[in-house]
Amino acid sequence: MKWRSALLLLSLVIIVIFSFILRKKLFSPSDNTGLVTEWHAPDTSLLSSTPEGQLILYGRQLISNTSKFLGPKGTVAAITNGMNCQNCHLDAGSKAFGNCFSAVAANYPQFRSRSGIVESIEFRVNDCLQRSLNGKTIDSSSKEMQAMVAYLKWIGKDVPKKTKPKGSSNDIPYLQRAADSAKGQVVYVSKCERCHGKRGEGILKADLTGYIYPPLWGDSSYNISAGLYRLSRFAGYVKYNMPFDKASNPSLQLSNDEAWDVAAFVNSQPRPVKFFEHDWPDIKMKAVDYPLGPFADTFSVQQHKYGPFEPIEKARQAIAKK
């Protein structure tokens, strides 16, 4: 019996060592930026039928089909514009460079300069519901909030604390000029219109419960306080992910300039207006491409909206040092 116990102990030690080596291989920092080498979302098919597993799966459904539950005809509540969280967080937040959720569990709660407070995951979810989905908040103790938080924690469960996997952000270099909405319209017509419509209205599902392709402007789109209303957030997102069929047709690939210009065109179109009076309580920390004043610098509203942003960034850094 002793040899069996020894063999079992040895097996456990080998498993632990192998797991450590694999974790180091996948998640050891690649540089001093806090980014780790790569990330793959865990497999939902491995979730058990336990109450916890079912809650996580419900959270994924809420992310994938938000409108079904919380849209204009929502089965739980009618509080959002009909878009799905997945319209911005691709594959329910599991796609690298697609506004994925890989870094959420590892980094929240965290301070964000937009709100000026340390935000919880629940706060962040409600923030998105109010801005990107132009809706209302849900109770933090509700089953729906608990499910989304459970999913966000589960999908990033293997990411070490205070690190961010590559693909958790999709930044691209600033243009050395202002983004051009007229050039962006040409890009939109040639590469975006067939999915998002001539008037940016998107394409609804047949049962009207949500969008196959989301509206990019108009009453059913994100409002002016959403993250995508910042050109850098929109440009990086479309550069890495749009058009959807670019993989099968490389000619559709956007250049950096095209990504910035089409962002300028889309964000120059009308959309819901919703202000949050407590945003950016310290205006010195306001994002350089947040186009709503007041500002801690002397650059125009026009430049804060379309750029060039590098001079604003340099001036902001100088202010921060004072």
C-alpha positions as CSV (number, residue, x, y, z in Angstrom):
1,M,0.0,0.0,0.0
2,K,2.9,2.3,0.7
3,W,4.2,2.1,-2.8
4,R,0.8,3.0,-4.1
5,S,0.6,6.1,-1.9
6,A,4.1,7.0,-3.1
7,L,3.1,6.6,-6.7
8,L,0.0,8.7,-6.2
9,L,2.0,11.4,-4.6
10,L,4.6,11.4,-7.4
11,S,1.8,11.6,-10.0
12,L,0.3,14.6,-8.2
13,V,3.7,16.3,-8.1
14,I,4.3,15.7,-11.8
15,I,0.8,17.2,-12.6
16,V,1.5,20.3,-10.5
17,I,4.9,20.8,-12.2
18,F,3.5,20.3,-15.7
19,S,0.7,22.7,-15.0
20,F,3.2,25.3,-13.7
21,I,5.4,24.9,-16.8
22,L,2.4,25.2,-19.1
23,R,1.1,28.3,-17.3
24,K,4.5,29.9,-17.5
25,K,4.7,29.1,-21.2
26,L,1.3,30.6,-22.0
27,F,1.3,33.5,-19.5
28,S,4.8,34.6,-18.7
29,P,5.3,38.3,-19.3
30,S,6.9,39.0,-22.7
31,D,8.2,42.4,-21.8
32,N,7.7,45.1,-19.1
33,T,4.3,46.3,-20.3
34,G,2.3,43.8,-18.2
35,L,1.2,42.0,-21.4
36,V,1.4,38.3,-21.5
37,T,2.2,36.1,-24.5
38,E,-1.1,34.7,-25.5
39,W,-4.6,33.8,-24.3
40,H,-7.2,31.3,-25.4
41,A,-10.7,31.4,-23.9
42,P,-11.7,28.4,-21.9
43,D,-14.0,25.9,-23.6
44,T,-17.7,26.3,-22.5
45,S,-18.4,22.7,-23.5
46,L,-16.3,21.7,-20.4
47,L,-18.6,23.5,-18.0
48,S,-20.5,21.2,-15.8
49,S,-24.3,21.1,-15.3
50,T,-23.9,22.4,-11.7
51,P,-25.7,25.6,-10.7
52,E,-22.4,27.5,-11.1
53,G,-21.8,26.1,-14.6
54,Q,-25.4,26.9,-15.6
55,L,-25.0,30.5,-14.3
56,I,-21.9,31.0,-16.3
57,L,-23.6,29.7,-19.5
58,Y,-26.6,32.1,-18.8
59,G,-24.1,34.9,-18.5
60,R,-22.7,34.0,-21.9
61,Q,-26.2,34.0,-23.4
62,L,-26.8,37.4,-22.0
63,I,-23.6,38.7,-23.6
64,S,-24.3,37.0,-26.9
65,N,-28.1,37.7,-27.1
66,T,-28.5,40.7,-24.9
67,S,-31.4,42.0,-26.9
68,K,-33.4,38.8,-26.4
69,F,-33.3,39.4,-22.6
70,L,-32.9,43.1,-22.2
71,G,-33.7,44.7,-25.6
72,P,-36.9,46.6,-26.7
73,K,-38.8,43.3,-26.6
74,G,-36.7,41.7,-23.8
75,T,-38.0,38.7,-21.9
76,V,-36.4,40.0,-18.7
77,A,-36.7,43.8,-19.1
78,A,-36.9,46.3,-22.0
79,I,-34.0,48.6,-21.2
80,T,-31.6,48.6,-24.1
81,N,-31.4,49.7,-27.7
82,G,-31.5,46.2,-29.3
83,M,-27.8,45.7,-29.8
84,N,-26.0,42.8,-28.1
85,C,-22.8,43.1,-26.0
86,Q,-21.4,40.6,-28.6
87,N,-21.8,43.3,-31.3
88,C,-18.7,45.0,-29.8
89,H,-17.2,42.1,-27.8
90,L,-16.9,39.5,-30.5
91,D,-17.7,35.8,-29.9
92,A,-19.1,36.8,-26.5
93,G,-15.7,38.4,-25.6
94,S,-13.6,35.3,-26.4
95,K,-11.9,36.7,-29.6
96,A,-8.4,38.2,-29.1
97,F,-8.3,41.8,-30.5
98,G,-12.1,41.7,-30.6
99,N,-12.6,43.7,-27.4
100,C,-12.3,40.4,-25.5
101,F,-12.8,39.9,-21.8
102,S,-9.5,38.2,-21.1
103,A,-8.2,40.9,-18.7
104,V,-11.4,41.6,-16.8
105,A,-11.1,39.2,-13.9
106,A,-7.3,39.8,-13.5
107,N,-7.6,43.6,-13.3
108,Y,-11.0,44.4,-11.6
109,P,-11.7,46.1,-9.3
110,Q,-9.6,48.9,-10.9
111,F,-9.4,52.7,-10.9
112,R,-10.6,54.3,-14.1
113,S,-10.0,58.0,-14.8
114,R,-13.3,58.3,-16.7
115,S,-15.3,57.8,-13.5
116,G,-12.6,58.8,-11.1
117,I,-13.3,55.8,-8.8
118,V,-12.3,52.2,-8.3
119,E,-14.8,50.3,-10.4
120,S,-16.2,46.9,-9.8
121,I,-17.1,44.5,-12.6
122,E,-20.8,45.2,-11.8
123,F,-20.2,48.9,-12.2
124,R,-18.4,48.3,-15.5
125,V,-21.2,46.1,-16.9
126,N,-23.9,48.7,-16.0
127,D,-21.7,51.4,-17.5
128,C,-21.7,49.6,-20.9
129,L,-25.5,49.0,-20.7
130,Q,-26.0,52.8,-20.3
131,R,-23.5,53.9,-22.9
132,S,-22.9,51.3,-25.7
133,L,-26.5,49.9,-25.4
134,N,-27.9,53.3,-24.6
135,G,-30.0,51.8,-21.9
136,K,-30.5,51.6,-18.1
137,T,-28.7,49.8,-15.3
138,I,-29.8,46.5,-13.8
139,D,-29.7,45.6,-10.1
140,S,-26.2,44.4,-9.1
141,S,-27.8,41.6,-7.1
142,S,-30.0,40.4,-9.9
143,K,-29.6,36.9,-11.5
144,E,-28.6,38.6,-14.8
145,M,-25.8,40.6,-13.2
146,Q,-24.6,37.7,-11.2
147,A,-24.6,35.6,-14.4
148,M,-22.6,38.1,-16.5
149,V,-20.1,38.6,-13.7
150,A,-19.7,34.8,-13.3
151,Y,-19.0,34.5,-17.0
152,L,-16.5,37.4,-17.1
153,K,-14.6,35.9,-14.1
154,W,-14.7,32.4,-15.7
155,I,-13.5,33.5,-19.1
156,G,-10.4,35.2,-17.6
157,K,-9.8,32.7,-14.8
158,D,-6.4,31.6,-16.1
159,V,-4.9,35.0,-16.5
160,P,-2.5,36.0,-13.7
161,K,-3.5,39.0,-11.6
162,K,-2.6,42.5,-12.8
163,T,-1.6,41.2,-16.3
164,K,-3.2,41.7,-19.7
165,P,-2.9,39.1,-22.4
166,K,-1.9,40.2,-25.9
167,G,-5.1,40.9,-27.8
168,S,-6.9,42.4,-24.7
169,S,-6.6,45.8,-26.4
170,N,-6.4,46.7,-30.1
171,D,-4.6,50.0,-30.2
172,I,-3.1,51.3,-33.4
173,P,-0.7,54.2,-34.0
174,Y,-2.0,57.8,-34.1
175,L,-2.3,59.4,-37.5
176,Q,0.0,62.3,-38.1
177,R,-2.9,64.2,-39.5
178,A,-6.6,64.7,-38.6
179,A,-8.8,61.8,-39.5
180,D,-10.9,62.6,-42.6
181,S,-14.6,61.9,-42.5
182,A,-14.9,62.4,-46.3
183,K,-12.3,59.8,-47.0
184,G,-13.9,57.7,-44.4
185,Q,-17.2,57.8,-46.2
186,V,-15.5,56.3,-49.3
187,V,-14.2,53.5,-47.1
188,Y,-17.6,53.0,-45.6
189,V,-19.4,52.7,-48.9
190,S,-16.9,50.3,-50.3
191,K,-16.3,48.0,-47.3
192,C,-18.9,48.5,-44.6
193,E,-22.2,49.5,-46.2
194,R,-23.3,46.1,-47.4
195,C,-23.5,44.9,-43.8
196,H,-24.4,48.1,-41.8
197,G,-26.6,49.8,-44.4
198,K,-26.6,53.0,-46.3
199,R,-27.9,54.9,-43.3
200,G,-25.9,52.9,-40.8
201,E,-29.0,51.2,-39.7
202,G,-27.6,47.7,-39.5
203,I,-29.5,44.5,-40.3
204,L,-32.1,43.1,-38.0
205,K,-32.8,39.4,-37.3
206,A,-35.9,38.1,-39.0
207,D,-37.7,37.9,-35.6
208,L,-36.7,41.5,-34.7
209,T,-35.1,40.4,-31.4
210,G,-31.6,41.8,-32.3
211,Y,-29.1,42.6,-35.0
212,I,-27.1,40.4,-37.3
213,Y,-25.1,43.5,-38.0
214,P,-25.5,46.3,-35.6
215,P,-26.5,49.9,-36.4
216,L,-23.5,52.3,-36.4
217,W,-25.4,55.5,-36.0
218,G,-29.0,56.6,-35.5
219,D,-31.4,56.1,-32.6
220,S,-30.6,52.4,-32.1
221,S,-26.8,52.8,-31.9
222,Y,-24.4,53.7,-29.1
223,N,-24.5,57.1,-27.6
224,I,-21.9,59.9,-27.5
225,S,-20.7,58.7,-24.1
226,A,-19.8,55.2,-25.3
227,G,-16.2,54.1,-25.6
228,L,-16.6,53.6,-29.4
229,Y,-17.3,57.3,-29.7
230,R,-13.6,57.9,-29.1
231,L,-11.9,57.6,-32.5
232,S,-9.0,55.5,-31.2
233,R,-11.4,52.9,-29.8
234,F,-13.4,52.7,-33.0
235,A,-10.3,52.7,-35.3
236,G,-8.5,50.0,-33.5
237,Y,-11.6,47.8,-33.3
238,V,-12.3,48.0,-37.1
239,K,-8.7,47.7,-38.0
240,Y,-8.4,44.3,-36.3
241,N,-11.9,42.9,-37.0
242,M,-13.7,44.5,-39.9
243,P,-14.9,43.8,-42.4
244,F,-16.0,40.4,-41.1
245,D,-15.2,38.7,-44.4
246,K,-11.7,40.1,-44.8
247,A,-10.1,36.8,-44.0
248,S,-11.6,35.3,-47.2
249,N,-11.0,38.4,-49.2
250,P,-7.7,40.1,-48.3
251,S,-8.5,43.1,-50.5
252,L,-11.0,44.2,-47.9
253,Q,-8.3,44.6,-45.2
254,L,-8.2,48.1,-43.9
255,S,-5.1,50.2,-43.6
256,N,-4.5,52.2,-40.5
257,D,-5.4,55.4,-42.3
258,E,-8.6,53.8,-43.6
259,A,-9.5,52.7,-40.1
260,W,-9.1,56.2,-38.6
261,D,-10.9,57.8,-41.5
262,V,-13.9,55.5,-41.4
263,A,-14.0,56.0,-37.6
264,A,-14.2,59.7,-38.3
265,F,-17.1,59.2,-40.8
266,V,-19.1,56.9,-38.5
267,N,-18.7,59.1,-35.4
268,S,-19.6,62.2,-37.3
269,Q,-23.1,60.8,-37.9
270,P,-26.1,61.5,-35.6
271,R,-26.6,59.3,-32.6
272,P,-28.2,59.4,-29.2
273,V,-27.0,62.1,-26.9
274,K,-26.5,61.1,-23.3
275,F,-24.2,62.9,-20.9
276,F,-22.7,61.6,-17.6
277,E,-22.0,64.7,-15.6
278,H,-19.4,62.9,-13.3
279,D,-17.3,61.7,-16.2
280,W,-13.6,62.7,-16.0
281,P,-13.7,64.5,-12.7
282,D,-10.0,65.3,-13.1
283,I,-10.0,66.8,-16.6
284,K,-6.2,66.5,-16.8
285,M,-6.7,62.8,-17.1
286,K,-9.4,63.1,-19.9
287,A,-8.6,60.9,-22.9
288,V,-7.1,63.0,-25.7
289,D,-9.8,61.8,-28.2
290,Y,-12.7,62.4,-25.9
291,P,-14.4,65.1,-27.9
292,L,-16.6,66.8,-25.2
293,G,-15.2,69.6,-23.1
294,P,-14.1,71.1,-20.9
295,F,-10.4,70.4,-21.5
296,A,-7.3,71.0,-19.5
297,D,-5.5,72.2,-22.6
298,T,-6.1,74.8,-25.3
299,F,-6.7,72.4,-28.3
300,S,-10.0,72.8,-30.1
301,V,-13.0,70.5,-29.8
302,Q,-12.5,69.7,-33.5
303,Q,-8.9,68.4,-32.8
304,H,-10.0,66.5,-29.8
305,K,-12.5,64.7,-32.0
306,Y,-10.6,64.1,-35.2
307,G,-6.9,64.8,-34.3
308,P,-4.1,64.9,-34.8
309,F,-3.9,63.5,-31.3
310,E,-0.2,63.2,-30.7
311,P,0.3,67.0,-30.0
312,I,-2.6,66.7,-27.4
313,E,-1.0,63.7,-25.9
314,K,2.4,65.4,-25.5
315,A,0.7,68.5,-24.0
316,R,-1.3,66.3,-21.6
317,Q,1.9,64.6,-20.4
318,A,3.5,68.0,-19.8
319,I,0.5,69.1,-17.8
320,A,0.6,65.9,-15.7
321,K,4.2,66.5,-14.7
322,K,3.3,69.9,-13.2
